[in-house]
């Protein structure tokens, strides 16, 4: 009996031990896998922003390499007047479909369009005033050769002038300019240019009194008519000029511009003599019909230097500039002769590009 009771106790103890062992958590690799499933996943840095669905934050984007390009390589982006220095053109042709409008002193207007990267077409109109005649011109700049460092362009152009006095004068001519740009540094581009111009036609108006029947009709001018007399390739109105120019981009928005030019002319250089003094009708005719040779552009000015400071944000540009040249003094001395002095013509130019 005692032996039977002992056997029952031993069996009960073994059964309890087996149940307890079965209820203990496993300590094998299954437990590690279970723990890994219950722990949160690793946190990425930076956090997932929904690539493919959301726009990447600015601070995580790769930088735009063009923003670190040299200023001379971004002329079309930062300079609304990239196709010229002050008045003279450069060899640069703005990129395709660029439209540029320039205004000089409120009177001279120029509109340009680039149908391709290598072609620029321009139209120019000078609004007449008591001291300036009406002028209109067309030009086409054609890039002949271009590399990352240089540009070579040819610019044929034509100009028409009509005097605003009666009896008046008019002339029509054509010219061509050869322009070469080369990059000196990341901020400075230099331009060399040569231009020639020939007046193909000069016309002058004269009064005709053949229809006058009385002295009173002649005096009041009611019977007079105007006839135009023309001359093909007159003696004056032709010139050849050379220039050295440059643009220095001090900052992205500010640039210094300079021009130095001279040449030889017969009689007149596009009627620019009005910058010094308004020529009389007799002087105007003599310039074309006699065509005396003199050095300088404007006529008989020897050498001309221009300097300007321009601000531009790529869309708009404002330029303050001026030209210094030799010319007769505005007023003569006691003997009536006018001494030759240095003259300064200030200019305010504006431009828009888009």
C-alpha positions in Angstrom: 0.0 0.0 0.0 2.7 2.4 0.9 4.6 1.4 -2.2 1.5 2.2 -4.3 1.1 5.6 -2.8 4.8 6.5 -3.5 4.4 5.5 -7.1 1.4 7.8 -7.5 3.3 10.8 -6.0 6.3 10.3 -8.4 3.9 10.1 -11.4 2.1 13.3 -10.3 5.4 15.2 -9.9 6.6 14.2 -13.4 3.3 15.2 -15.0 3.4 18.6 -13.4 7.0 19.1 -14.5 6.1 18.3 -18.1 3.2 20.7 -18.1 5.4 23.5 -16.7 8.1 22.8 -19.2 5.6 22.9 -22.1 4.3 26.3 -21.0 7.8 28.0 -20.8 8.6 30.3 -23.7 11.0 28.8 -26.2 14.6 30.0 -26.2 15.6 28.9 -29.7 15.8 31.0 -33.0 12.0 31.1 -33.3 11.9 33.4 -30.3 14.3 35.9 -32.0 12.3 36.0 -35.1 9.1 36.6 -33.1 10.8 39.5 -31.2 12.0 41.0 -34.6 8.5 41.0 -35.9 7.2 42.8 -32.9 9.9 45.6 -32.9 9.4 48.7 -35.1 11.5 48.9 -38.3 14.6 51.1 -38.7 14.1 54.8 -39.2 15.7 56.2 -42.4 17.4 59.5 -42.6 16.1 61.6 -44.4 12.6 60.1 -44.0 10.8 58.8 -47.0 9.0 61.8 -48.7 7.0 59.7 -51.1 9.4 59.5 -54.0 7.5 59.4 -57.2 4.4 60.8 -55.6 5.6 64.0 -53.9 7.9 66.8 -55.1 11.4 66.5 -53.6 12.1 69.1 -51.0 14.4 71.9 -52.2 17.2 71.1 -49.7 17.4 67.5 -51.0 17.7 68.4 -54.7 20.9 68.3 -56.7 22.1 71.9 -57.5 21.5 73.4 -60.9 24.9 73.3 -62.6 24.0 76.3 -64.8 23.8 78.5 -61.7 27.5 78.1 -61.3 28.5 78.8 -64.9 30.6 81.8 -65.8 28.6 85.0 -66.1 29.7 85.5 -69.8 28.2 82.1 -70.6 24.8 83.2 -69.1 24.5 86.5 -71.0 21.0 85.6 -72.4 19.8 84.8 -68.9 21.2 87.8 -67.0 21.5 90.5 -69.7 18.5 92.0 -71.5 20.9 93.8 -73.9 23.3 91.0 -74.6 23.4 91.8 -78.4 25.2 95.2 -78.0 27.5 97.1 -75.8 26.2 100.7 -75.8 25.2 101.5 -79.4 27.5 99.2 -81.4 26.4 95.6 -81.8 28.3 92.6 -80.6 28.8 89.4 -82.5 26.6 87.6 -80.1 23.2 86.3 -81.4 20.7 85.6 -78.6 19.2 82.1 -78.4 16.3 81.1 -80.6 13.0 82.9 -80.3 14.4 85.7 -78.1 12.7 89.1 -78.6 14.5 92.2 -77.5 13.4 95.8 -77.5 15.8 98.7 -76.9 15.2 102.4 -76.5 17.8 105.1 -76.6 17.0 108.5 -75.1 13.3 108.0 -75.8 13.7 108.7 -79.5 15.7 105.8 -81.0 13.7 102.5 -80.9 15.0 99.0 -81.9 13.1 95.7 -82.0 15.0 92.5 -82.5 14.0 88.8 -83.0 16.1 85.7 -83.2 14.4 83.0 -85.4 17.4 80.7 -84.8 20.3 80.6 -82.4 22.5 82.0 -85.2 20.3 84.7 -86.7 19.0 88.0 -85.4 16.7 90.3 -87.3 16.3 94.0 -86.2 14.3 97.0 -87.1 15.2 100.6 -86.0 13.2 103.8 -86.0 14.3 107.3 -84.9 11.4 109.5 -84.1 12.0 112.9 -85.7 12.5 116.1 -83.7 13.4 119.7 -84.4 17.1 118.7 -84.3 16.9 115.1 -85.7 15.5 113.8 -89.0 13.3 110.7 -89.3 15.3 107.5 -89.8 14.4 103.9 -90.3 16.6 100.8 -90.8 16.7 97.1 -91.1 19.5 94.7 -90.1 20.2 91.0 -90.0 23.0 89.6 -87.9 24.3 86.2 -89.1 26.6 84.1 -87.0 29.2 82.6 -89.3 31.2 80.7 -86.6 30.8 80.0 -82.9 32.6 78.2 -80.2 32.5 78.3 -76.4 35.1 81.0 -76.5 34.5 83.0 -79.7 31.7 84.2 -82.1 32.1 85.6 -85.6 29.1 87.4 -87.2 28.2 89.4 -90.3 25.6 92.1 -90.1 24.2 93.6 -93.3 22.0 96.7 -92.7 20.2 99.4 -94.6 19.1 102.9 -93.5 16.7 105.6 -94.8 16.6 109.2 -93.7 14.1 111.9 -94.5 14.6 115.5 -93.5 11.9 117.3 -91.5 12.4 120.7 -93.1 11.0 122.2 -96.3 12.5 122.0 -98.8 13.9 118.7 -97.4 16.4 116.1 -98.2 16.5 112.3 -98.1 19.0 109.6 -98.5 19.1 105.8 -98.6 22.2 103.6 -98.1 23.4 100.1 -97.2 26.3 98.8 -95.2 27.8 95.7 -93.6 29.6 95.1 -90.3 31.9 92.3 -89.4 31.9 91.5 -85.7 34.1 89.2 -83.5 33.5 88.4 -79.8 36.1 86.5 -77.7 35.8 85.7 -74.0 38.7 87.1 -72.0 37.7 85.8 -68.6 34.6 84.5 -66.8 33.3 88.0 -66.5 34.7 89.9 -69.5 33.9 89.6 -73.2 35.6 91.7 -75.8 34.3 92.8 -79.2 36.2 93.8 -82.4 34.2 95.3 -85.2 34.6 96.9 -88.6 31.8 98.5 -90.6 31.4 100.1 -94.0 28.5 102.2 -95.3 27.7 103.7 -98.7 24.9 106.1 -99.7 23.2 104.8 -102.8 20.7 107.6 -103.3 20.5 111.3 -102.3 17.5 113.4 -103.0 16.8 117.1 -102.5 13.6 119.1 -102.9 13.6 122.4 -104.8 10.8 125.0 -105.3 9.3 125.3 -108.7 7.6 128.7 -109.5 6.7 127.9 -113.1 2.9 128.0 -112.3 3.1 131.5 -110.8 1.1 134.0 -112.8 1.6 137.2 -110.7 4.0 138.8 -108.4 1.6 138.3 -105.4 1.3 134.6 -106.2 5.1 134.3 -106.1 5.4 136.2 -102.8 2.8 134.2 -100.9 4.0 130.9 -102.3 0.6 129.7 -103.2 1.7 128.8 -106.7 5.0 127.1 -106.0 5.4 123.3 -106.1 8.1 121.0 -104.8 10.2 118.9 -107.2 12.7 116.2 -106.1 16.1 116.0 -107.7 18.0 112.8 -107.0 21.6 111.6 -107.3 22.7 108.0 -107.3 25.9 107.4 -105.2 26.6 111.0 -104.3 30.1 112.2 -103.4 29.3 112.3 -99.6 27.5 110.0 -97.1 30.0 107.2 -97.1 32.1 106.0 -94.2 34.3 103.2 -92.8 34.8 102.6 -89.1 36.5 100.3 -86.6 35.7 99.7 -83.0 37.1 98.0 -79.9 34.4 97.3 -77.2 33.9 95.2 -74.1 31.4 94.2 -71.5 32.6 93.4 -67.9 30.0 91.7 -65.7 31.0 93.1 -62.3 28.1 91.2 -60.6 25.2 89.2 -62.0 23.1 92.3 -62.3 25.6 95.0 -63.0 28.0 95.4 -65.9 30.4 98.0 -67.2 30.5 98.7 -71.0 33.0 100.5 -73.1 33.4 101.4 -76.7 36.3 103.1 -78.6 35.9 103.8 -82.3 37.0 105.9 -85.2 37.1 105.9 -89.0 37.0 108.0 -92.1 33.9 109.6 -93.7 33.0 111.7 -96.7 30.7 114.6 -95.7 28.5 113.0 -93.1 28.1 109.9 -90.9 24.4 109.0 -90.9 23.5 112.6 -90.1 24.9 112.5 -86.6 26.2 116.0 -86.9 23.1 117.2 -85.1 24.7 116.0 -81.9 27.0 119.1 -82.2 25.0 121.6 -84.1 21.9 121.5 -86.3 23.1 121.8 -89.9 21.5 124.2 -92.2 19.9 123.1 -95.4 22.9 124.4 -97.4 25.3 122.5 -95.1 23.2 119.3 -95.5 23.4 119.5 -99.3 27.1 120.3 -99.2 27.9 117.2 -97.1 26.4 114.9 -99.7 27.2 116.8 -102.9 30.8 117.7 -102.1 31.7 115.0 -99.6 34.9 116.3 -98.1 36.9 113.6 -96.3 37.5 113.8 -92.6 38.5 111.4 -89.8 36.1 110.2 -87.0 32.7 108.9 -86.2 30.7 111.2 -85.9 32.1 113.2 -88.8 35.4 115.0 -88.1 35.4 113.9 -84.4 38.8 112.1 -84.6 38.1 109.5 -82.0 35.1 108.7 -79.8 35.0 106.9 -76.5 31.9 105.6 -74.7 31.4 104.3 -71.2 28.3 102.9 -69.5 27.0 101.2 -66.4 24.1 98.8 -66.8 21.7 97.1 -64.4 19.7 94.1 -65.7 17.8 91.2 -64.2 17.6 89.3 -67.5 14.1 90.7 -68.3 14.7 94.5 -68.0 17.9 96.6 -68.4 18.7 100.2 -67.6 21.9 101.7 -68.9 23.5 105.1 -68.0 26.2 105.9 -70.5 27.9 108.7 -72.4 30.2 109.5 -75.4 33.2 111.8 -75.4 34.5 113.1 -78.7 36.1 116.2 -80.4 34.0 118.8 -82.0 33.4 122.5 -82.5 32.4 124.5 -79.5 28.6 125.4 -79.4 29.5 129.1 -79.5 32.1 131.0 -81.4 34.6 133.5 -80.1 34.8 137.2 -80.8 36.1 136.5 -84.3 33.2 134.2 -85.0 35.3 131.0 -85.2 34.4 128.1 -83.0 37.3 126.3 -81.2 37.5 122.5 -81.2 36.9 121.1 -77.7 35.9 117.8 -76.1 32.2 117.3 -76.1 30.1 114.9 -74.0 26.8 113.4 -75.0 25.0 111.6 -72.1 22.7 108.7 -72.8 20.0 106.8 -71.0 19.1 103.5 -72.6 16.6 100.8 -71.7 15.9 97.3 -72.9 13.4 94.4 -72.5 14.1 90.8 -73.4 11.8 87.8 -73.3 
